[in-house]
Amino acid sequence: MVSILKGKFKNSFMAKYSKKAQSKVKKVMHEKKAGTLKSGSGKKVKSRKQAIAIGLSEARKAGAKVPKKSSSRTKKSSTKK
């Protein structure tokens, strides 16, 4: 029974990232740790989450397989005005 459930829900829980996307995020995290990672405005990145977001964004631009951005975040930010 457990093996059937594992197989059934295996792909629905975790997002799938390509090796190219993983390597981009890894490179960006090394830059962040070294203190050389800059955001779009030119300021130094201090947040781990922001560094991951930058890495995924670069991977998307490079054409790597990365899941789409969550639509709930864009809806929340646009309705806060």
Secondary structure as the mmCIF struct_conf table of DSSP 4:
data_model
#
loop_
_struct_conf.conf_type_id
_struct_conf.id
_struct_conf.beg_label_comp_id
_struct_conf.beg_label_asym_id
_struct_conf.beg_label_seq_id
_struct_conf.end_label_comp_id
_struct_conf.end_label_asym_id
_struct_conf.end_label_seq_id
HELX_RH_AL_P HELX_RH_AL_P1 VAL A 2 PHE A 13
BEND BEND1 MET A 14 MET A 14
HELX_RH_AL_P HELX_RH_AL_P2 LYS A 19 ALA A 34
TURN_TY1_P TURN_TY1_P1 GLY A 35 GLY A 35
STRN STRN1 LYS A 38 LYS A 38
TURN_TY1_P TURN_TY1_P2 GLY A 40 SER A 41
BEND BEND2 GLY A 42 GLY A 42
HELX_LH_PP_P HELX_LH_PP_P1 LYS A 43 LYS A 43
STRN STRN2 LYS A 44 LYS A 44
HELX_LH_PP_P HELX_LH_PP_P2 VAL A 45 VAL A 45
HELX_RH_AL_P HELX_RH_AL_P3 ARG A 48 LYS A 61
TURN_TY1_P TURN_TY1_P3 ALA A 62 GLY A 63
HELX_LH_PP_P HELX_LH_PP_P3 PRO A 67 SER A 70
HELX_RH_AL_P HELX_RH_AL_P4 SER A 71 THR A 79
#
